Every structure is written in C-alpha cells, then in structure tokens.
Amino acid sequence: MVSQAQDEPGSATHTEWRPSVNPWMVAVSVMLASFMVSLDSSIANVALPHIAGSLSASTDESTWVLTSYLVSNGIMLPASSWITRRIGRKQLLMLSILTFTAASVLCGLSLNMPMLILARVLQGAGGGGMPPLAQSILLESFPVKKQGKAMAVFGVGIVVAPVIGPTLGGWITDSYSWRWIFYINVPVGLLALFMANLYIEDPPYLRQARRMAVDALGFGLMAVWLGTMQLVLDKGQEADWFGASWIRWTTAVSMAAFAGFVARELLCQDPIVELRALKNRNFCIGTALTGFYGVLLYGITAFVPLFLQTLLGYSATDSGLAVSPRGLGSMIGMILVGALVNRFDERILLAIGLGIFGISSFAFGHVNLTISMEAIILPNFFNGFGGGFVFVPLTTLAMGRLRKQEMGNAAGIYNLVRNIGGSIGIAALTATIVRGEQIHQSYLGANLAAGSTASSVAAQGLTARFAIGGSDLVTAHLKALSTLYINLQQQATVLAYADSFRRLGYLSMLCIALALSFGVVAKSARSGRAASAE
C-alpha cells in the first residue's frame, strides 16, 4: 500500500527528489519535444492551399487538417495527467514522441484528404500530452530557486516556434513540397526520443502509485463526444448543416455522449477528468474565456494565410513572412505582461490585451484586393501582442484560487476547452465566409445587370482588349463576361473575410466584460499555493 506521503505531489518525498543527471539536460530534452509540437501547430497554416490543391480538396476542406489535430490533441490534454499516474511520465513522454513522429511520416505520405486527416488525428494524440508533461518534468527536476529560470528558457523556446513556423513552412512548401513540413519532424523526433530515454526519470511517488482503476468508459464517452462534434463541425457546411439527416443524428449522438461523459465523471471515484474543479468561480470563468480565446486565436491564425494566398496571390513564403510578426508580437507581449503582472490588477491587464486583440481584428476587417504587405504585418504584430498580453493574466486568474493538487487536472480541462473553441471557431468562420460570399455575390451581382451602364462599359472595354489579343468578337465577349464574374466572386469573398474578421473583433470586445468578472487573486496565492492547499 503506497503511503500518502509518497502519493501526494506536495509531500516531502516529492519535494526532495531530484534527477540523477544534470537538470539542464532534462530541460533540453523536454524543450526539444515541445518545440517540435509548437512548431507544427503553426508551420502547416501557410501550406493549406497547397495541401488542398495536391489532394484535390477545396480550400474549405483543407481546414480539417487543423481541426482534426486540435480535437485529438484536446482529448489527450485532460487525459495526460491520469495516464501519467498509470504508466509514468517518462513512458508517456516517449510514447507521445514516437506517436507524433510516426504520424508525421504518415502525414507526408498521405495520398488523399481522409488519410491526411487520420494521420493528423494520430499526430494530435501524440502531441497533446507533451506540453503539460514537459512543464511537470521541468518543475520537479529543478530546485525552487531555479524553476523560474528553467520555465523562462522553456517558454522562450515555445514562443520562438510560432515566430519561425510560418516563414519556415512557407519556404519549405515553395522550395520543396508541403510534405516536407511533416518530414522535418522525423530527425527532431528521433533526437528527442533518444534524449528522453537517456535523461528523463520518474520520481519515486509516480513509480509507486500506478495501481488504479481504468476510467475506460469516461475516456470512451469523451472521445465519442468530441469526435462526433468535430465531424459535424467539419462536414456541416458542406451538408447544409441540419438540412441533412445524418448531421442531425450525429449531433444527437454527440449531445448524448457529452451528457453521459459529464454524468460519468461526476459519479466516478477516479475520473479521467475531474469536473468538480469547475465549481471554482474563477476557474469556471477562465475556462469559458479561454474557449472564446480559442475562437479568436485560431480564427486569425488559420484564415489570414488563406486570405493572402487564395485572394492576393501570395506565395507560401511571402504569406509566412507576412504572418510571422504575430509570433514576435506575442513574445514581446508575454515578456511585458510578465513584468507587469505583479504590479497591476490582472483583470485590467487582461482587458487591455483583449482590447488590443479586438482592435487588430477590426484592422483586418479593412482588407481588400490591393492591400499591401505592410498593412498585413502591422495588425498581425498587434494581434500577437494582444494575444501574449492575454495569455499570462488569464492563466493566473483562472488557476489562482485552485489548490495545488487540482492544478494538473484543471490545466487539462483549461487547454481542452481552448482547443474546442479553436475548432468551433475555424468551422464557424468557414461557414460564415462561404455563406457571406454567397450573400455578397448576390448583392454585387445586382449591379452587373445587362442594363447597368457601369457593367456595360466594363464589358465593352474587356471585349476590346481580348479582341486586340487575337480573339474573335464572340470569344472576346465571353472572356470579358467571365473576367467580370471572376472579379465579382473575388470581391464577394474579400467582403466575406472582412465581415468575419470584424466579428472576431466584436467577440474580443465582448470578452472584456467577462474578464472584469473574475474574483481578485491574492498576490501571495501565486507563491503560496502549496500552503493554501493544505
């Protein structure tokens, strides 16, 4: 029978344990794995049009590459803490790295979109457990006085990945193939696997506390709920949403699985996800807010590169260069808010971050077909800056009133909801852009009637131009009408993108009210959570 002192993370046994190797080698090992996952989350965004063209899919369908990864990644986030207690951190980390690396190879070898989506599901499952595992391993490997420095080095590594990801992904896609954005994970993954095996150790309390009941039903219900929900989100627009009977049935299954999952986790003695943490007011508000933040975050990062490449004709490399300043802004924002968080009310800092994010989203709402790269770079920078300003105070406020032993489970729920928000956001923006394009096309088309003076003059000018090029009058006239219709479609799509970006701005502003509803977190709570947990 394992004693409580051995089981409790805050026990003396836990506190006094240190790895037998240099802790900085442990830091390099876990940062390498987390850097690979963080890089992959941004490197694929700029390659979506190329992936769609290569696999004979529409641009809308290419967003499934992102959403499928987010859902499987989200399933693993709350489960990682439970699986860790079952098999240990080292085994789970190595299994995650191996799964992620093997899935990356499958992504590169994909022959069609279903195969790529399946590979991305596996990749997300492998990557989901790595960030929380890395943080737990780092905190236990360093003495308290060096934990801040270790987490700072780790944080810089994670923040750098989104900075170089879009540019690197664009360059690889243009110079070689989109498949190589997945293949480059192989050498990095093998090195991370080797170092994890060599340097990572499980603390004694984890090695001794692995006999526990398996919440297979809870995990299964969570997987069914999230999987069916994602199927509805991905295919809903294509199937005309609830106009299709199978969408209605799948939605019913998802809702039933969700209800069963909630009931199971509340009644189970050893649940895979401890939902009772949501009774805490700050954590409940923070979880809701991080879900909305997921909508905002992934709405911008997924659709700005698509807009640049599909409408402005940017190459993948130029698209990556245009969106990379977002990562730089995020880094600066996190550094600045980290220096301010102990001096000012986090609720005010969070509201400022959401406001900056919203204003930058409104700036994207002014996009047009003649916009310069500079006009894209600046809103991207401030969007990242606002996001960085949101991340730290939101996490502090959400977690600040929880007990220490609740942190691991709460972090899983928190990140799961953000991923769900991102998945919903991508699906919602896809639907609003497609339907908005149809609406705007209808309005614009009314001004291209045969009796319209402007349309007649434009058609005559284009007909004359094509006739000079050698076409006969009939062919030249048909080419002129085709050109006018293509221009109309482009203008309608631009207006639909602008509307969607403005909606994100409105949502960000609405979130400010939610941010101000947090309860105050005492400054001492951040350094004294262990004491408050007793």
C-alpha positions in Angstrom: 0.0 0.0 0.0 1.5 3.3 -1.0 1.6 5.9 1.7 0.0 9.3 1.4 3.4 10.9 1.6 4.5 9.0 -1.4 1.4 9.7 -3.4 0.9 13.4 -2.7 2.8 15.7 -5.1 3.3 18.3 -2.4 4.8 15.7 0.0 8.3 15.8 1.4 9.3 12.8 -0.8 8.2 14.7 -3.8 9.9 18.0 -2.8 13.3 16.5 -2.0 13.6 14.2 -5.1 16.0 15.4 -7.8 17.1 13.6 -11.0 20.4 11.9 -11.1 21.5 13.8 -14.2 22.1 17.5 -14.9 18.7 19.1 -14.8 19.6 21.3 -17.8 19.9 18.1 -19.9 16.4 17.3 -18.8 15.3 20.8 -19.8 16.8 20.4 -23.3 15.1 17.0 -23.7 11.6 18.2 -22.9 12.0 21.5 -24.7 13.1 19.8 -27.9 9.9 17.7 -27.9 7.6 20.6 -27.0 9.3 22.9 -29.6 8.6 20.3 -32.3 4.9 20.2 -31.3 4.7 24.0 -31.0 6.4 24.4 -34.4 4.0 22.0 -36.1 1.0 23.9 -34.8 1.9 27.0 -36.9 4.0 25.6 -39.8 1.1 23.9 -41.6 -1.2 27.0 -41.7 0.6 28.6 -44.7 0.6 25.3 -46.6 -3.2 24.7 -46.6 -3.9 25.9 -50.2 -1.0 23.7 -51.5 -2.4 20.7 -49.5 -5.9 21.3 -50.9 -4.6 21.5 -54.5 -2.3 18.5 -54.1 -5.1 16.3 -52.6 -7.9 17.5 -54.8 -9.8 19.2 -52.0 -11.4 22.6 -51.6 -9.7 25.3 -49.5 -12.6 24.9 -47.0 -11.9 21.2 -46.7 -8.2 21.9 -46.1 -9.0 23.5 -42.7 -9.9 20.0 -41.5 -6.1 19.5 -41.3 -6.1 21.9 -38.4 -9.4 21.0 -36.7 -8.7 17.2 -36.6 -5.4 17.9 -35.0 -7.0 20.2 -32.4 -9.6 17.7 -31.3 -7.4 14.7 -30.8 -4.8 17.0 -29.2 -7.6 18.2 -26.9 -8.7 14.7 -25.9 -5.2 13.9 -24.7 -4.7 17.1 -22.7 -7.1 16.2 -19.8 -6.2 12.5 -20.1 -2.4 13.1 -19.8 -2.5 13.6 -16.0 -4.4 10.4 -15.5 -2.3 8.4 -17.9 0.9 9.7 -16.2 -0.3 8.2 -12.9 -0.9 5.0 -14.7 2.3 4.4 -16.7 4.6 7.2 -15.6 5.8 10.5 -17.2 8.9 9.0 -18.9 6.9 6.3 -20.7 4.1 8.6 -21.7 6.5 11.2 -23.0 8.4 8.7 -25.1 5.2 7.1 -26.4 3.9 10.6 -27.3 7.1 11.5 -29.1 7.1 8.2 -31.0 3.4 8.6 -32.0 3.9 12.2 -33.1 7.0 11.3 -35.2 5.4 8.3 -36.8 2.2 10.2 -37.5 4.3 13.0 -39.1 5.7 10.4 -41.6 2.1 9.3 -42.4 1.1 12.9 -43.0 3.8 13.3 -45.5 2.9 10.1 -47.3 -0.8 10.9 -47.4 -2.4 10.2 -50.8 -5.8 11.8 -50.1 -7.5 14.1 -47.6 -9.1 11.3 -45.4 -5.6 9.7 -45.0 -4.1 13.0 -44.0 -6.9 13.8 -41.5 -6.4 10.3 -39.9 -2.6 11.0 -39.7 -3.3 14.4 -38.2 -5.6 12.8 -35.6 -2.7 10.5 -34.6 -0.3 13.4 -34.6 -2.6 15.4 -32.3 -2.9 12.5 -29.9 0.9 12.2 -29.7 1.4 15.9 -29.3 -1.4 16.5 -26.7 0.4 15.2 -23.7 3.8 16.7 -24.4 3.4 20.4 -23.2 1.9 19.5 -19.7 4.4 16.7 -19.3 7.3 19.0 -20.1 6.2 21.5 -17.6 5.7 18.9 -14.8 9.1 17.3 -15.5 10.8 20.7 -15.5 9.3 21.8 -12.2 10.3 18.6 -10.5 13.8 18.5 -11.9 14.9 21.9 -10.7 15.1 23.3 -7.2 12.6 26.1 -6.4 15.1 28.9 -6.8 15.9 27.8 -10.4 12.4 26.9 -11.5 11.8 30.4 -12.8 14.9 30.4 -15.0 14.1 26.9 -16.3 10.5 27.9 -17.2 11.7 31.1 -18.8 14.1 29.2 -21.1 11.3 26.7 -21.8 8.8 29.5 -22.6 11.2 31.3 -25.0 11.7 28.0 -26.9 7.9 27.5 -27.2 7.3 31.1 -28.2 10.1 31.1 -30.8 8.4 28.2 -32.7 5.4 30.2 -33.9 7.7 33.1 -35.0 9.7 30.9 -37.4 7.0 28.4 -38.1 5.0 30.3 -40.8 8.2 31.5 -42.6 9.9 28.1 -42.5 6.7 26.3 -43.6 6.3 28.7 -46.5 9.9 28.4 -47.6 9.7 24.6 -47.4 6.4 24.5 -49.3 7.6 26.7 -52.1 11.1 25.3 -52.4 10.3 21.6 -52.0 6.8 20.3 -51.1 4.2 20.7 -48.3 5.0 17.1 -47.4 8.4 18.2 -46.1 6.8 20.3 -43.3 5.9 17.0 -41.8 9.1 15.0 -42.7 11.3 17.5 -40.8 9.8 16.3 -37.6 11.5 12.9 -38.1 15.1 13.8 -37.2 13.9 16.1 -34.4 11.6 13.4 -33.0 14.2 10.7 -33.1 16.7 13.0 -31.3 14.0 13.9 -28.7 13.2 10.3 -28.2 16.9 9.4 -27.6 17.4 12.2 -25.1 14.2 11.4 -23.3 15.2 7.8 -22.8 18.7 8.9 -21.7 17.9 11.8 -19.3 14.2 11.6 -18.1 13.4 9.9 -14.9 10.2 9.3 -13.0 10.1 10.5 -9.4 9.6 7.7 -6.7 6.0 8.7 -5.9 5.0 8.1 -9.6 6.8 4.8 -9.8 5.0 3.6 -6.7 1.5 4.9 -7.4 0.3 3.2 -10.6 -2.3 0.8 -9.4 -5.6 2.5 -10.1 -9.0 1.8 -11.8 -9.2 2.5 -15.5 -11.9 5.0 -16.4 -12.3 3.5 -19.9 -16.0 4.5 -20.1 -15.2 8.1 -19.3 -12.4 8.2 -21.9 -14.6 6.5 -24.5 -17.5 8.9 -23.9 -15.2 11.9 -24.2 -13.7 10.5 -27.5 -17.2 9.9 -28.9 -18.5 13.3 -27.9 -15.5 15.2 -29.3 -15.2 13.1 -32.4 -18.8 13.4 -33.4 -18.8 17.1 -32.6 -15.8 17.6 -34.9 -17.5 15.6 -37.7 -20.5 17.9 -37.5 -18.3 21.0 -37.5 -16.2 19.8 -40.4 -18.9 18.5 -42.7 -21.8 20.7 -41.6 -21.3 23.5 -44.1 -20.8 21.0 -46.9 -24.0 19.1 -45.9 -26.1 22.2 -45.3 -26.0 21.6 -41.6 -29.3 20.4 -40.1 -30.8 20.0 -43.5 -29.0 16.6 -43.7 -30.5 13.8 -41.5 -27.1 12.3 -40.8 -26.0 15.7 -39.3 -29.0 15.7 -37.0 -28.3 12.1 -35.9 -24.6 12.7 -35.3 -25.4 15.8 -33.3 -27.8 13.8 -31.2 -25.1 11.2 -30.6 -22.6 13.9 -29.6 -25.0 15.5 -27.1 -25.9 12.1 -25.6 -22.2 11.2 -25.3 -21.5 14.6 -23.7 -24.3 14.1 -21.2 -23.0 10.6 -20.4 -19.5 11.9 -20.1 -20.5 14.6 -17.5 -22.5 12.1 -15.5 -19.8 9.5 -15.5 -17.1 12.0 -14.4 -19.2 13.3 -11.6 -20.1 9.9 -10.3 -16.8 8.1 -10.8 -14.4 7.8 -7.9 -11.3 8.1 -10.1 -12.5 10.1 -13.1 -10.2 10.8 -16.1 -11.3 14.4 -15.9 -12.3 16.0 -12.5 -15.1 18.3 -13.5 -15.7 19.4 -9.9 -12.9 21.9 -10.4 -15.5 24.0 -12.4 -17.3 24.8 -9.1 -14.5 27.3 -8.5 -15.8 30.6 -9.8 -12.5 31.9 -11.2 -11.7 28.7 -12.9 -15.2 28.4 -14.4 -15.0 32.0 -15.8 -11.4 31.4 -17.0 -12.4 28.1 -18.8 -15.2 29.9 -20.6 -13.0 32.8 -21.5 -10.2 30.5 -22.8 -12.8 28.8 -25.1 -13.7 32.2 -26.6 -10.0 33.0 -26.9 -9.5 29.8 -28.8 -12.1 31.0 -31.3 -10.3 34.3 -31.6 -6.8 32.8 -31.8 -7.4 30.1 -34.4 -9.8 32.3 -36.4 -7.0 34.7 -37.1 -4.0 32.3 -37.5 -5.9 29.9 -39.8 -7.7 32.4 -42.1 -5.2 35.2 -42.6 -2.7 32.9 -44.5 -5.7 31.5 -46.6 -6.8 35.1 -47.5 -3.3 36.1 -48.5 -2.7 33.0 -50.8 -6.1 32.4 -52.3 -7.1 36.1 -52.9 -3.9 38.1 -53.0 -1.8 35.5 -54.8 0.9 35.4 -52.2 3.4 32.5 -52.3 3.6 30.3 -49.2 6.9 32.0 -48.3 5.5 35.6 -48.6 2.5 34.5 -46.6 4.7 33.1 -43.9 6.8 36.4 -43.8 3.6 38.4 -43.6 2.2 36.5 -40.6 5.4 35.8 -38.7 5.4 39.1 -36.9 2.5 37.8 -34.9 4.8 35.4 -33.1 7.2 38.3 -32.4 4.4 40.4 -31.0 3.3 37.5 -28.8 6.8 37.1 -27.4 7.1 40.9 -26.6 3.6 40.9 -25.1 4.3 37.9 -22.8 7.6 39.5 -21.6 6.0 42.8 -20.9 2.9 41.4 -19.1 5.2 39.1 -17.1 6.9 42.2 -15.7 3.6 44.0 -15.0 1.5 41.1 -13.6 2.7 41.6 -10.0 2.2 45.4 -10.1 -1.2 45.8 -11.6 -4.6 44.1 -11.4 -4.6 41.1 -13.7 -8.2 41.8 -14.8 -7.1 45.2 -16.2 -4.1 43.7 -18.0 -6.4 41.0 -19.4 -8.9 43.6 -20.6 -6.2 45.6 -22.2 -4.9 42.5 -24.0 -8.4 41.6 -25.3 -8.9 45.2 -26.4 -5.7 45.3 -28.4 -6.6 41.9 -29.9 -10.0 43.3 -30.9 -8.7 46.4 -32.4 -6.2 44.4 -34.5 -9.1 42.2 -35.7 -11.1 45.2 -36.7 -8.0 46.3 -38.7 -8.2 43.0 -40.6 -11.8 43.9 -41.3 -10.5 46.6 -43.8 -8.8 44.1 -46.1 -9.1 44.5 -49.9 -7.6 43.2 -53.1 -5.0 46.0 -53.2 -3.8 45.9 -49.6 0.0 46.0 -49.1 2.1 43.5 -47.1 2.9 46.3 -44.6 -0.8 46.7 -44.0 -1.0 43.0 -43.1 2.2 42.9 -41.0 1.2 45.6 -38.5 -2.2 44.2 -37.5 -0.5 40.7 -37.2 2.1 42.1 -34.8 -0.5 43.8 -32.6 -2.8 40.7 -32.8 0.1 38.6 -31.4 1.0 41.3 -28.9 -2.6 41.3 -27.6 -2.7 37.5 -27.5 0.5 37.5 -25.5 -0.9 40.1 -23.1 -4.0 37.8 -22.6 -2.2 34.5 -22.0 -0.4 35.2 -18.7 -3.1 37.1 -16.7 -5.9 34.8 -18.0 -4.0 31.7 -16.7 -3.1 33.4 -13.4 -6.7 34.4 -12.8 -8.2 31.1 -13.8 -5.8 29.0 -11.7 -5.1 31.4 -8.9 -7.8 30.1 -6.5 -7.3 26.4 -7.1 -5.4 24.1 -4.7 -2.1 22.7 -5.8 -3.3 19.2 -6.2 -6.0 20.4 -8.5 -3.6 22.1 -11.0 -2.8 19.2 -13.2 -6.4 18.2 -13.9 -7.5 21.8 -14.2 -4.8 22.6 -16.8 -6.1 19.6 -18.9 -9.7 21.0 -18.8 -8.5 24.5 -19.5 -6.5 23.6 -22.6 -9.1 21.2 -23.8 -11.7 23.9 -23.9 -9.3 26.3 -25.7 -8.8 23.6 -28.4 -12.6 23.0 -28.7 -13.0 26.8 -29.0 -10.4 26.8 -31.8 -12.1 24.0 -33.6 -15.5 25.7 -33.3 -14.0 29.0 -34.4 -12.5 27.5 -37.6 -15.7 25.8 -38.5 -17.8 28.9 -37.8 -15.6 31.2 -39.8 -15.5 28.7 -42.7 -19.3 28.7 -42.7 -19.6 32.5 -42.4 -17.1 33.1 -45.2 -18.8 30.6 -47.6 -22.3 31.9 -46.9 -21.1 35.5 -46.7 -19.5 35.1 -50.1 -22.9 33.9 -51.5 -24.8 36.9 -49.9 -22.3 39.5 -51.1 -22.2 37.9 -54.6 -26.0 38.2 -54.8 -25.9 41.9 -53.9 -22.9 42.7 -56.1 -24.5 40.7 -59.0 -27.5 43.0 -58.9 -25.2 45.8 -60.1 -23.9 43.8 -63.0 -27.2 43.5 -64.8 -27.2 43.8 -68.5 -28.8 47.3 -68.4 -26.2 48.6 -66.0 -24.1 51.4 -67.6 -21.0 50.5 -65.5 -21.1 46.8 -66.3 -21.7 47.5 -70.0 -18.8 49.9 -70.2 -16.5 47.4 -68.3 -17.7 44.5 -70.6 -17.0 46.6 -73.7 -13.6 47.6 -72.6 -12.6 44.0 -71.7 -14.1 42.7 -75.0 -12.0 45.2 -77.0 -8.8 44.2 -75.0 -9.3 40.5 -75.7 -10.2 41.2 -79.4 -6.8 43.1 -79.7 -5.2 40.0 -78.3 -6.5 37.9 -81.3 -9.8 36.6 -80.2 -12.9 36.9 -82.4 -15.7 39.2 -81.0 -17.9 36.4 -79.7 -15.0 34.7 -77.9 -13.7 38.1 -76.6 -17.1 39.0 -75.3 -17.4 35.6 -73.4 -13.9 36.1 -71.9 -15.0 39.6 -70.8 -18.1 38.3 -69.1 -16.0 35.5 -67.4 -13.5 38.0 -66.2 -16.2 40.2 -64.7 -17.7 37.3 -62.9 -14.4 36.2 -61.5 -13.8 39.7 -60.2 -17.2 39.7 -58.7 -16.5 36.5 -56.9 -13.2 37.8 -55.6 -14.8 41.0 -54.3 -17.6 39.0 -52.6 -15.1 36.7 -50.9 -13.0 39.7 -49.7 -16.1 41.2 -48.2 -16.9 37.9 -46.5 -13.4 37.7 -45.0 -13.7 41.3 -43.8 -17.0 40.6 -42.1 -15.6 37.5 -40.4 -12.6 39.4 -39.1 -14.8 42.1 -37.7 -17.0 39.5 -36.0 -13.8 38.4 -34.2 -13.2 41.9 -33.1 -16.7 42.2 -31.7 -16.3 38.9 -29.8 -13.0 40.1 -28.4 -14.6 43.3 -27.1 -17.5 41.3 -25.5 -14.9 39.1 -23.7 -13.7 42.2 -21.8 -16.9 42.2 -19.7 -16.2 38.5 -18.8 -12.6 39.4 -17.9 -13.7 42.0 -15.4 -16.0 39.5 -13.7 -13.1 37.5 -12.2 -12.6 37.5 -8.5 -9.4 39.0 -7.1 -6.4 36.7 -6.7 -4.2 37.5 -3.8 -0.6 38.2 -4.7 0.6 35.7 -2.1 -1.5 32.9 -3.6 0.9 32.6 -6.5 3.9 31.8 -4.3 2.0 30.1 -1.5 -0.4 27.7 -3.2 1.2 24.8 -1.5 0.3 26.3 1.8 -3.2 27.1 0.8 -3.8 23.6 -0.5 -3.2 22.1 2.9 
